[in-house]
Amino acid sequence: MAGKRTIPKFHRETPAVRREALVEATLRCLKEYGHEGVSVRRISAAAGVSIGLINHHFPSKAGLVAEAYETLALSLQDSTRLQAENRALSPRDRLSGFFRASFAPEIIDPALFNVWLVFWSMVAHSPEMRAVHDRTYGKYRSMLESLLGHLSQSDGAPQFKLRPAGIALSALLDGLWVELSLSPGVFKPREAIALCEDWVNALCNGAFPRLLRKPAAVKGPGRRKP
């Protein structure tokens, strides 16, 4: 007697799993095709789903790309945050670890840089992308301000203004990362790390007076009337 034939059961993925798979497919397409990877047709093919399913989970293509942007930005921040939150290290050593993580091989991958170029090109005319940029940049700057704040409270560092110091350090990090991604033969990651270290040393030595907190003026004795 022939055995009973087993019919595989249909497995329906949860909406969260579907969305995650579509975001991952979007990032793969952007790495491989650049701007052409934004095509919904390419993304649906990479994810192995119909275009209609993408429209079901995301109100627009911009919404899908914006979620991919935020997913990538936060995942990279998480990889560097591990160094920033290592309480076993001194505030200065935490910054050094953060710099090394910021120029790790997976961060300066040319394919990854191409993805960022697509995202940045969409920020100017997409409200969804602008909102993601503002949120993720705010979180990144907050992380830098936290690192600098602990440094400012430690011995051997002056009191400095966290917001402008965070903006300045972020600009230095971003600029070096862009140049490394565009022209990797001009200088090496270790040189970029050394420049960031020099910047922090200069900050601690008071080389940026505009970033220092000015002490409150001491009022002298009032002038007596004759």
ChimeraX commands (.cxc) that place a marker at each C-alpha (Angstrom):
marker #1 position 0.00,0.00,0.00 radius 0.5
marker #1 position 1.41,3.32,-1.04 radius 0.5
marker #1 position 2.25,5.71,1.73 radius 0.5
marker #1 position 0.13,8.79,2.20 radius 0.5
marker #1 position 1.53,11.76,0.30 radius 0.5
marker #1 position 2.54,14.65,2.52 radius 0.5
marker #1 position 1.44,18.05,1.27 radius 0.5
marker #1 position 3.68,20.88,2.48 radius 0.5
marker #1 position 1.85,23.45,4.51 radius 0.5
marker #1 position 1.75,27.04,3.32 radius 0.5
marker #1 position 3.76,29.28,5.63 radius 0.5
marker #1 position 2.71,32.90,5.78 radius 0.5
marker #1 position 5.41,35.31,6.91 radius 0.5
marker #1 position 4.53,37.97,9.46 radius 0.5
marker #1 position 4.35,41.58,8.20 radius 0.5
marker #1 position 7.49,42.45,10.20 radius 0.5
marker #1 position 9.46,39.64,8.57 radius 0.5
marker #1 position 8.21,40.64,5.11 radius 0.5
marker #1 position 9.19,44.26,5.67 radius 0.5
marker #1 position 12.64,43.26,6.90 radius 0.5
marker #1 position 13.15,41.05,3.84 radius 0.5
marker #1 position 12.13,43.89,1.52 radius 0.5
marker #1 position 14.51,46.30,3.24 radius 0.5
marker #1 position 17.38,43.81,2.92 radius 0.5
marker #1 position 16.56,43.31,-0.76 radius 0.5
marker #1 position 16.56,47.08,-1.27 radius 0.5
marker #1 position 20.02,47.42,0.28 radius 0.5
marker #1 position 21.36,44.57,-1.89 radius 0.5
marker #1 position 19.98,46.22,-5.02 radius 0.5
marker #1 position 21.47,49.59,-4.11 radius 0.5
marker #1 position 24.89,48.03,-3.50 radius 0.5
marker #1 position 24.81,46.21,-6.82 radius 0.5
marker #1 position 23.08,48.72,-9.10 radius 0.5
marker #1 position 23.42,52.13,-7.43 radius 0.5
marker #1 position 20.65,54.54,-8.40 radius 0.5
marker #1 position 19.14,51.96,-10.74 radius 0.5
marker #1 position 18.67,49.72,-7.73 radius 0.5
marker #1 position 15.85,51.95,-6.51 radius 0.5
marker #1 position 13.61,50.30,-9.14 radius 0.5
marker #1 position 10.66,48.54,-7.52 radius 0.5
marker #1 position 10.88,45.87,-10.20 radius 0.5
marker #1 position 14.50,45.08,-9.26 radius 0.5
marker #1 position 13.70,45.06,-5.55 radius 0.5
marker #1 position 10.70,42.76,-5.97 radius 0.5
marker #1 position 12.81,40.36,-8.06 radius 0.5
marker #1 position 15.60,40.36,-5.45 radius 0.5
marker #1 position 13.10,39.69,-2.67 radius 0.5
marker #1 position 11.24,37.04,-4.70 radius 0.5
marker #1 position 7.87,38.74,-4.27 radius 0.5
marker #1 position 5.39,40.58,-6.45 radius 0.5
marker #1 position 5.38,44.34,-6.87 radius 0.5
marker #1 position 1.91,44.30,-5.34 radius 0.5
marker #1 position 3.32,42.92,-2.09 radius 0.5
marker #1 position 5.75,45.84,-1.86 radius 0.5
marker #1 position 2.85,48.25,-2.32 radius 0.5
marker #1 position 0.97,46.38,0.39 radius 0.5
marker #1 position 3.71,46.85,2.99 radius 0.5
marker #1 position 4.92,50.31,1.97 radius 0.5
marker #1 position 2.77,53.26,0.85 radius 0.5
marker #1 position 5.40,54.37,-1.67 radius 0.5
marker #1 position 8.83,53.53,-3.04 radius 0.5
marker #1 position 10.19,56.48,-1.07 radius 0.5
marker #1 position 8.83,54.92,2.12 radius 0.5
marker #1 position 10.65,51.66,1.41 radius 0.5
marker #1 position 13.95,53.38,0.60 radius 0.5
marker #1 position 13.60,55.61,3.68 radius 0.5
marker #1 position 13.22,52.55,5.91 radius 0.5
marker #1 position 16.26,50.99,4.26 radius 0.5
marker #1 position 18.17,54.22,4.92 radius 0.5
marker #1 position 17.24,54.24,8.60 radius 0.5
marker #1 position 17.96,50.52,9.01 radius 0.5
marker #1 position 21.46,50.91,7.57 radius 0.5
marker #1 position 22.27,54.08,9.50 radius 0.5
marker #1 position 21.19,52.63,12.85 radius 0.5
marker #1 position 22.99,49.31,12.26 radius 0.5
marker #1 position 26.26,51.14,11.59 radius 0.5
marker #1 position 25.75,53.31,14.65 radius 0.5
marker #1 position 25.19,50.19,16.74 radius 0.5
marker #1 position 28.51,48.76,15.57 radius 0.5
marker #1 position 30.38,51.84,16.78 radius 0.5
marker #1 position 28.29,52.32,19.92 radius 0.5
marker #1 position 29.78,49.16,21.43 radius 0.5
marker #1 position 33.09,51.01,21.71 radius 0.5
marker #1 position 31.44,54.16,23.00 radius 0.5
marker #1 position 29.65,52.37,25.83 radius 0.5
marker #1 position 32.57,50.29,27.11 radius 0.5
marker #1 position 32.65,51.54,30.70 radius 0.5
marker #1 position 35.77,49.50,31.42 radius 0.5
marker #1 position 37.73,52.06,29.37 radius 0.5
marker #1 position 38.59,55.65,30.19 radius 0.5
marker #1 position 36.65,58.38,28.33 radius 0.5
marker #1 position 39.70,59.06,26.19 radius 0.5
marker #1 position 40.16,55.38,25.32 radius 0.5
marker #1 position 36.45,55.12,24.45 radius 0.5
marker #1 position 36.95,57.83,21.86 radius 0.5
marker #1 position 39.95,56.01,20.45 radius 0.5
marker #1 position 37.91,52.84,20.14 radius 0.5
marker #1 position 35.13,54.78,18.48 radius 0.5
marker #1 position 37.58,56.15,15.90 radius 0.5
marker #1 position 38.92,52.70,15.09 radius 0.5
marker #1 position 35.39,51.34,14.68 radius 0.5
marker #1 position 34.48,54.30,12.44 radius 0.5
marker #1 position 37.18,53.38,9.93 radius 0.5
marker #1 position 36.84,49.60,10.05 radius 0.5
marker #1 position 36.96,47.81,6.65 radius 0.5
marker #1 position 33.21,47.14,6.62 radius 0.5
marker #1 position 32.50,50.85,7.13 radius 0.5
marker #1 position 34.69,52.10,4.28 radius 0.5
marker #1 position 33.44,49.48,1.81 radius 0.5
marker #1 position 33.07,51.19,-1.65 radius 0.5
marker #1 position 29.79,49.35,-2.29 radius 0.5
marker #1 position 28.41,50.71,0.97 radius 0.5
marker #1 position 29.48,54.23,0.02 radius 0.5
marker #1 position 27.51,53.93,-3.23 radius 0.5
marker #1 position 24.41,53.18,-1.18 radius 0.5
marker #1 position 24.93,56.34,0.86 radius 0.5
marker #1 position 25.27,58.38,-2.34 radius 0.5
marker #1 position 21.82,57.21,-3.42 radius 0.5
marker #1 position 20.34,58.07,-0.05 radius 0.5
marker #1 position 21.92,61.53,0.07 radius 0.5
marker #1 position 20.72,62.33,-3.45 radius 0.5
marker #1 position 17.15,61.70,-2.32 radius 0.5
marker #1 position 17.24,63.72,0.91 radius 0.5
marker #1 position 16.79,67.09,-0.84 radius 0.5
marker #1 position 13.47,66.24,-2.49 radius 0.5
marker #1 position 11.99,63.45,-0.33 radius 0.5
marker #1 position 10.33,64.41,2.98 radius 0.5
marker #1 position 10.61,60.79,4.16 radius 0.5
marker #1 position 14.35,60.72,3.50 radius 0.5
marker #1 position 14.84,64.14,5.10 radius 0.5
marker #1 position 13.06,62.96,8.25 radius 0.5
marker #1 position 15.27,59.86,8.45 radius 0.5
marker #1 position 18.41,61.93,7.90 radius 0.5
marker #1 position 17.47,64.34,10.68 radius 0.5
marker #1 position 16.67,61.52,13.12 radius 0.5
marker #1 position 19.76,59.42,12.45 radius 0.5
marker #1 position 22.15,62.37,12.34 radius 0.5
marker #1 position 20.67,63.60,15.61 radius 0.5
marker #1 position 21.32,60.21,17.23 radius 0.5
marker #1 position 24.85,60.10,15.85 radius 0.5
marker #1 position 25.66,63.58,17.11 radius 0.5
marker #1 position 24.13,62.74,20.48 radius 0.5
marker #1 position 26.48,59.76,20.73 radius 0.5
marker #1 position 29.48,61.99,19.97 radius 0.5
marker #1 position 28.32,64.57,22.50 radius 0.5
marker #1 position 28.01,61.85,25.13 radius 0.5
marker #1 position 31.59,60.68,24.46 radius 0.5
marker #1 position 32.90,64.24,24.54 radius 0.5
marker #1 position 30.87,65.00,27.66 radius 0.5
marker #1 position 32.53,62.17,29.60 radius 0.5
marker #1 position 35.90,63.40,28.34 radius 0.5
marker #1 position 35.15,66.96,29.43 radius 0.5
marker #1 position 34.34,65.74,32.96 radius 0.5
marker #1 position 37.57,63.77,33.26 radius 0.5
marker #1 position 40.96,64.94,34.45 radius 0.5
marker #1 position 43.19,66.63,31.90 radius 0.5
marker #1 position 40.40,68.06,29.73 radius 0.5
marker #1 position 38.89,71.54,29.90 radius 0.5
marker #1 position 35.18,72.24,29.98 radius 0.5
marker #1 position 34.00,72.70,26.39 radius 0.5
marker #1 position 30.72,73.22,24.59 radius 0.5
marker #1 position 29.37,69.82,23.63 radius 0.5
marker #1 position 27.07,70.74,20.75 radius 0.5
marker #1 position 29.59,72.64,18.57 radius 0.5
marker #1 position 32.36,70.20,19.53 radius 0.5
marker #1 position 30.15,67.30,18.43 radius 0.5
marker #1 position 29.33,69.02,15.14 radius 0.5
marker #1 position 33.02,69.71,14.47 radius 0.5
marker #1 position 34.11,66.16,15.25 radius 0.5
marker #1 position 31.27,64.74,13.16 radius 0.5
marker #1 position 32.36,66.88,10.20 radius 0.5
marker #1 position 35.94,65.66,10.55 radius 0.5
marker #1 position 34.88,62.01,10.73 radius 0.5
marker #1 position 32.49,62.32,7.78 radius 0.5
marker #1 position 34.99,64.20,5.64 radius 0.5
marker #1 position 37.74,61.66,6.20 radius 0.5
marker #1 position 35.32,58.79,5.54 radius 0.5
marker #1 position 34.16,60.33,2.26 radius 0.5
marker #1 position 37.73,60.89,1.07 radius 0.5
marker #1 position 38.76,57.35,2.06 radius 0.5
marker #1 position 35.78,55.96,0.15 radius 0.5
marker #1 position 36.42,58.04,-2.97 radius 0.5
marker #1 position 40.23,57.88,-3.01 radius 0.5
marker #1 position 41.43,54.94,-0.91 radius 0.5
marker #1 position 44.95,55.23,-2.35 radius 0.5
marker #1 position 45.56,58.76,-1.07 radius 0.5
marker #1 position 45.76,57.90,2.64 radius 0.5
marker #1 position 45.06,54.97,4.92 radius 0.5
marker #1 position 42.48,54.42,7.67 radius 0.5
marker #1 position 45.22,54.55,10.30 radius 0.5
marker #1 position 46.07,58.08,9.14 radius 0.5
marker #1 position 42.43,59.09,9.43 radius 0.5
marker #1 position 42.33,57.69,12.95 radius 0.5
marker #1 position 45.53,59.58,13.84 radius 0.5
marker #1 position 44.01,62.86,12.59 radius 0.5
marker #1 position 40.95,62.33,14.79 radius 0.5
marker #1 position 43.21,61.59,17.76 radius 0.5
marker #1 position 45.17,64.78,17.07 radius 0.5
marker #1 position 41.93,66.78,16.94 radius 0.5
marker #1 position 40.83,65.50,20.34 radius 0.5
marker #1 position 44.29,66.15,21.81 radius 0.5
marker #1 position 44.16,69.69,20.47 radius 0.5
marker #1 position 40.70,70.15,21.99 radius 0.5
marker #1 position 41.98,68.97,25.37 radius 0.5
marker #1 position 44.92,71.39,25.11 radius 0.5
marker #1 position 42.59,74.35,24.52 radius 0.5
marker #1 position 43.51,74.83,20.85 radius 0.5
marker #1 position 39.90,75.71,19.93 radius 0.5
marker #1 position 39.00,78.67,22.17 radius 0.5
marker #1 position 35.56,79.06,20.56 radius 0.5
marker #1 position 34.66,75.59,21.79 radius 0.5
marker #1 position 35.67,76.25,25.40 radius 0.5
marker #1 position 33.17,77.20,28.07 radius 0.5
marker #1 position 34.10,80.64,29.33 radius 0.5
marker #1 position 34.24,80.89,33.12 radius 0.5
marker #1 position 31.78,83.30,34.69 radius 0.5
marker #1 position 33.19,86.77,35.08 radius 0.5
marker #1 position 34.13,87.63,38.65 radius 0.5
marker #1 position 32.46,90.81,39.78 radius 0.5
marker #1 position 34.70,93.23,41.62 radius 0.5
marker #1 position 33.65,95.38,44.58 radius 0.5
marker #1 position 31.09,98.03,43.79 radius 0.5
marker #1 position 32.39,101.51,43.22 radius 0.5
marker #1 position 31.62,103.86,46.10 radius 0.5
marker #1 position 30.05,107.17,45.45 radius 0.5
marker #1 position 32.16,110.11,46.58 radius 0.5
marker link #1:1,2 radius 0.2
marker link #1:2,3 radius 0.2
marker link #1:3,4 radius 0.2
marker link #1:4,5 radius 0.2
marker link #1:5,6 radius 0.2
marker link #1:6,7 radius 0.2
marker link #1:7,8 radius 0.2
marker link #1:8,9 radius 0.2
marker link #1:9,10 radius 0.2
marker link #1:10,11 radius 0.2
marker link #1:11,12 radius 0.2
marker link #1:12,13 radius 0.2
marker link #1:13,14 radius 0.2
marker link #1:14,15 radius 0.2
marker link #1:15,16 radius 0.2
marker link #1:16,17 radius 0.2
marker link #1:17,18 radius 0.2
marker link #1:18,19 radius 0.2
marker link #1:19,20 radius 0.2
marker link #1:20,21 radius 0.2
marker link #1:21,22 radius 0.2
marker link #1:22,23 radius 0.2
marker link #1:23,24 radius 0.2
marker link #1:24,25 radius 0.2
marker link #1:25,26 radius 0.2
marker link #1:26,27 radius 0.2
marker link #1:27,28 radius 0.2
marker link #1:28,29 radius 0.2
marker link #1:29,30 radius 0.2
marker link #1:30,31 radius 0.2
marker link #1:31,32 radius 0.2
marker link #1:32,33 radius 0.2
marker link #1:33,34 radius 0.2
marker link #1:34,35 radius 0.2
marker link #1:35,36 radius 0.2
marker link #1:36,37 radius 0.2
marker link #1:37,38 radius 0.2
marker link #1:38,39 radius 0.2
marker link #1:39,40 radius 0.2
marker link #1:40,41 radius 0.2
marker link #1:41,42 radius 0.2
marker link #1:42,43 radius 0.2
marker link #1:43,44 radius 0.2
marker link #1:44,45 radius 0.2
marker link #1:45,46 radius 0.2
marker link #1:46,47 radius 0.2
marker link #1:47,48 radius 0.2
marker link #1:48,49 radius 0.2
marker link #1:49,50 radius 0.2
marker link #1:50,51 radius 0.2
marker link #1:51,52 radius 0.2
marker link #1:52,53 radius 0.2
marker link #1:53,54 radius 0.2
marker link #1:54,55 radius 0.2
marker link #1:55,56 radius 0.2
marker link #1:56,57 radius 0.2
marker link #1:57,58 radius 0.2
marker link #1:58,59 radius 0.2
marker link #1:59,60 radius 0.2
marker link #1:60,61 radius 0.2
marker link #1:61,62 radius 0.2
marker link #1:62,63 radius 0.2
marker link #1:63,64 radius 0.2
marker link #1:64,65 radius 0.2
marker link #1:65,66 radius 0.2
marker link #1:66,67 radius 0.2
marker link #1:67,68 radius 0.2
marker link #1:68,69 radius 0.2
marker link #1:69,70 radius 0.2
marker link #1:70,71 radius 0.2
marker link #1:71,72 radius 0.2
marker link #1:72,73 radius 0.2
marker link #1:73,74 radius 0.2
marker link #1:74,75 radius 0.2
marker link #1:75,76 radius 0.2
marker link #1:76,77 radius 0.2
marker link #1:77,78 radius 0.2
marker link #1:78,79 radius 0.2
marker link #1:79,80 radius 0.2
marker link #1:80,81 radius 0.2
marker link #1:81,82 radius 0.2
marker link #1:82,83 radius 0.2
marker link #1:83,84 radius 0.2
marker link #1:84,85 radius 0.2
marker link #1:85,86 radius 0.2
marker link #1:86,87 radius 0.2
marker link #1:87,88 radius 0.2
marker link #1:88,89 radius 0.2
marker link #1:89,90 radius 0.2
marker link #1:90,91 radius 0.2
marker link #1:91,92 radius 0.2
marker link #1:92,93 radius 0.2
marker link #1:93,94 radius 0.2
marker link #1:94,95 radius 0.2
marker link #1:95,96 radius 0.2
marker link #1:96,97 radius 0.2
marker link #1:97,98 radius 0.2
marker link #1:98,99 radius 0.2
marker link #1:99,100 radius 0.2
marker link #1:100,101 radius 0.2
marker link #1:101,102 radius 0.2
marker link #1:102,103 radius 0.2
marker link #1:103,104 radius 0.2
marker link #1:104,105 radius 0.2
marker link #1:105,106 radius 0.2
marker link #1:106,107 radius 0.2
marker link #1:107,108 radius 0.2
marker link #1:108,109 radius 0.2
marker link #1:109,110 radius 0.2
marker link #1:110,111 radius 0.2
marker link #1:111,112 radius 0.2
marker link #1:112,113 radius 0.2
marker link #1:113,114 radius 0.2
marker link #1:114,115 radius 0.2
marker link #1:115,116 radius 0.2
marker link #1:116,117 radius 0.2
marker link #1:117,118 radius 0.2
marker link #1:118,119 radius 0.2
marker link #1:119,120 radius 0.2
marker link #1:120,121 radius 0.2
marker link #1:121,122 radius 0.2
marker link #1:122,123 radius 0.2
marker link #1:123,124 radius 0.2
marker link #1:124,125 radius 0.2
marker link #1:125,126 radius 0.2
marker link #1:126,127 radius 0.2
marker link #1:127,128 radius 0.2
marker link #1:128,129 radius 0.2
marker link #1:129,130 radius 0.2
marker link #1:130,131 radius 0.2
marker link #1:131,132 radius 0.2
marker link #1:132,133 radius 0.2
marker link #1:133,134 radius 0.2
marker link #1:134,135 radius 0.2
marker link #1:135,136 radius 0.2
marker link #1:136,137 radius 0.2
marker link #1:137,138 radius 0.2
marker link #1:138,139 radius 0.2
marker link #1:139,140 radius 0.2
marker link #1:140,141 radius 0.2
marker link #1:141,142 radius 0.2
marker link #1:142,143 radius 0.2
marker link #1:143,144 radius 0.2
marker link #1:144,145 radius 0.2
marker link #1:145,146 radius 0.2
marker link #1:146,147 radius 0.2
marker link #1:147,148 radius 0.2
marker link #1:148,149 radius 0.2
marker link #1:149,150 radius 0.2
marker link #1:150,151 radius 0.2
marker link #1:151,152 radius 0.2
marker link #1:152,153 radius 0.2
marker link #1:153,154 radius 0.2
marker link #1:154,155 radius 0.2
marker link #1:155,156 radius 0.2
marker link #1:156,157 radius 0.2
marker link #1:157,158 radius 0.2
marker link #1:158,159 radius 0.2
marker link #1:159,160 radius 0.2
marker link #1:160,161 radius 0.2
marker link #1:161,162 radius 0.2
marker link #1:162,163 radius 0.2
marker link #1:163,164 radius 0.2
marker link #1:164,165 radius 0.2
marker link #1:165,166 radius 0.2
marker link #1:166,167 radius 0.2
marker link #1:167,168 radius 0.2
marker link #1:168,169 radius 0.2
marker link #1:169,170 radius 0.2
marker link #1:170,171 radius 0.2
marker link #1:171,172 radius 0.2
marker link #1:172,173 radius 0.2
marker link #1:173,174 radius 0.2
marker link #1:174,175 radius 0.2
marker link #1:175,176 radius 0.2
marker link #1:176,177 radius 0.2
marker link #1:177,178 radius 0.2
marker link #1:178,179 radius 0.2
marker link #1:179,180 radius 0.2
marker link #1:180,181 radius 0.2
marker link #1:181,182 radius 0.2
marker link #1:182,183 radius 0.2
marker link #1:183,184 radius 0.2
marker link #1:184,185 radius 0.2
marker link #1:185,186 radius 0.2
marker link #1:186,187 radius 0.2
marker link #1:187,188 radius 0.2
marker link #1:188,189 radius 0.2
marker link #1:189,190 radius 0.2
marker link #1:190,191 radius 0.2
marker link #1:191,192 radius 0.2
marker link #1:192,193 radius 0.2
marker link #1:193,194 radius 0.2
marker link #1:194,195 radius 0.2
marker link #1:195,196 radius 0.2
marker link #1:196,197 radius 0.2
marker link #1:197,198 radius 0.2
marker link #1:198,199 radius 0.2
marker link #1:199,200 radius 0.2
marker link #1:200,201 radius 0.2
marker link #1:201,202 radius 0.2
marker link #1:202,203 radius 0.2
marker link #1:203,204 radius 0.2
marker link #1:204,205 radius 0.2
marker link #1:205,206 radius 0.2
marker link #1:206,207 radius 0.2
marker link #1:207,208 radius 0.2
marker link #1:208,209 radius 0.2
marker link #1:209,210 radius 0.2
marker link #1:210,211 radius 0.2
marker link #1:211,212 radius 0.2
marker link #1:212,213 radius 0.2
marker link #1:213,214 radius 0.2
marker link #1:214,215 radius 0.2
marker link #1:215,216 radius 0.2
marker link #1:216,217 radius 0.2
marker link #1:217,218 radius 0.2
marker link #1:218,219 radius 0.2
marker link #1:219,220 radius 0.2
marker link #1:220,221 radius 0.2
marker link #1:221,222 radius 0.2
marker link #1:222,223 radius 0.2
marker link #1:223,224 radius 0.2
marker link #1:224,225 radius 0.2
marker link #1:225,226 radius 0.2
view
